[in-house]
Amino acid sequence: MEQQKFRTSFGLIRRLLIVFTTGFPDQNFLGAFYIPFLLQSISPKFRKNLALNLLFISPHYYGTLPPNIRRQDFIEAEHQGMLLSRESMIERKVKPHLNQNMIVLDHGCGPGYLASAVSRYCNRVIAVDISSGVIACAKAINGKPNIEYITESGTHLSQVENSSIDLIYSFAVMQHVTDDVCQQILQEFFRVLKPQGKIICEFVVDLQNTGNASINKQILNPFVKKIKERYILRVLGRPFPKIEKFILDSGLEIAKVTANKFDPGEEKSKDAELYYTFVLTKP
Ligand SMILES: C[S@@+](CC[C@H](N)C(=O)[O-])C[C@H]1O[C@@H](n2cnc3c(N)ncnc32)[C@H](O)[C@@H]1O
């Protein structure tokens, strides 16, 4: 009973922490300005552990603490699970397209598990995220000499030069951005990719083609909607024709589309077939 009470209050604390650590614009979890300073000012001995605990606050990376498991054990298990699942995703979905000379862009890199796995198979990785806090966590947990972690605005890749990237991948990101942002990102992918370069990009597909983009229930109250958009993770599905239009409008071409198969620990909805991986090319 006592333990249950403690867990309920910890759940509330976690929600409060989400509020205090979210930055601008909306959905920029761990984007509060002070997170990178916090990580920099702590002794390197404790930095990785603090980063793992910060990741636990964000709704993006680790799950909800189950009953009867110590928080620290849970965080360590989630960390190990992410290492394995992201390694496996790279092996299956990205490695076949890689070679040791390539410069690779990891879009929406989060804590850098994917970037770390990819860095072994290419020359250099530029890993980009909207959240300066998660970039600081990535440096602490998955820092490697050939990975450059950078924070960008969410719509532009201002620090990446035209036609400079051999391969871009983006997993578990497009479902969190609005249509406008999705279109701008695809245009930026086109700009920074070398001709004949490839993009491996995951989308959540709304198979019923309802035209209603949101998997989350539509909320009518504008105040609740605003709060939810700011502090609760948004997940959007899009009908195939809409995704196809966004891709073709950006100048990219679709080479292949596959329904995802999932490994334990990999991000999935109850309808796993909703997640699709698109291979795109720049003609
Ligand atoms: C679910 S996490 C996935 C992280 C990583 N791609 C992975 O699969 O392990 C989604 C990430 O996308 C980032 N993100 C959301 N919107 C973004 C945007 N417009 N530009 C860049 N990153 C974005 C979030 O901050 C978060 O780190």
The ligand as an SDF file (V2000), in Angstrom:
LIG
                    3D

 27 29  0  0  0  0  0  0  0  0999 V2000
   10.7300    8.8070  -30.3560 C   0  0  0  0  0  0  0  0  0  0  0  0
   12.1960    9.7570  -30.4080 S   0  0  0  0  0  0  0  0  0  0  0  0
   13.1520    8.7560  -31.5240 C   0  0  0  0  0  0  0  0  0  0  0  0
   14.6470    8.9090  -31.3240 C   0  0  0  0  0  0  0  0  0  0  0  0
   15.4960    8.1060  -32.2900 C   0  0  0  0  0  0  0  0  0  0  0  0
   15.2280    8.4530  -33.6660 N   0  0  0  0  0  0  0  0  0  0  0  0
   15.3040    6.6350  -32.0710 C   0  0  0  0  0  0  0  0  0  0  0  0
   14.5750    6.0180  -32.8660 O   0  0  0  0  0  0  0  0  0  0  0  0
   15.8610    6.0950  -31.1170 O   0  0  0  0  0  0  0  0  0  0  0  0
   11.7660   11.1430  -31.4420 C   0  0  0  0  0  0  0  0  0  0  0  0
   12.8540   12.1960  -31.4880 C   0  0  0  0  0  0  0  0  0  0  0  0
   12.5650   13.1490  -32.5080 O   0  0  0  0  0  0  0  0  0  0  0  0
   12.8970   14.4370  -32.0320 C   0  0  0  0  0  0  0  0  0  0  0  0
   12.1450   15.4190  -32.8390 N   0  0  0  0  0  0  0  0  0  0  0  0
   10.8350   15.7050  -32.7820 C   0  0  0  0  0  0  0  0  0  0  0  0
   10.5240   16.6430  -33.6800 N   0  0  0  0  0  0  0  0  0  0  0  0
   11.6760   16.9450  -34.3340 C   0  0  0  0  0  0  0  0  0  0  0  0
   11.9970   17.8370  -35.3900 C   0  0  0  0  0  0  0  0  0  0  0  0
   11.0670   18.6100  -35.9620 N   0  0  0  0  0  0  0  0  0  0  0  0
   13.2730   17.9040  -35.8100 N   0  0  0  0  0  0  0  0  0  0  0  0
   14.2300   17.1190  -35.2440 C   0  0  0  0  0  0  0  0  0  0  0  0
   13.9850   16.2490  -34.2370 N   0  0  0  0  0  0  0  0  0  0  0  0
   12.7140   16.1670  -33.8040 C   0  0  0  0  0  0  0  0  0  0  0  0
   12.5150   14.3830  -30.5750 C   0  0  0  0  0  0  0  0  0  0  0  0
   13.1220   15.4110  -29.8120 O   0  0  0  0  0  0  0  0  0  0  0  0
   12.9720   12.9910  -30.1990 C   0  0  0  0  0  0  0  0  0  0  0  0
   14.2940   12.9750  -29.7560 O   0  0  0  0  0  0  0  0  0  0  0  0
  1  2  1  0
  2  3  1  0
  2 10  1  0
  3  4  1  0
  4  5  1  0
  5  6  1  0
  5  7  1  0
  7  8  2  0
  7  9  1  0
 10 11  1  0
 11 12  1  0
 11 26  1  0
 12 13  1  0
 13 14  1  0
 13 24  1  0
 14 15  1  0
 14 23  1  0
 15 16  2  0
 16 17  1  0
 17 18  1  0
 17 23  2  0
 18 19  1  0
 18 20  2  0
 20 21  1  0
 21 22  2  0
 22 23  1  0
 24 25  1  0
 24 26  1  0
 26 27  1  0
M  CHG  2   2   1   9  -1
M  END
$$$$
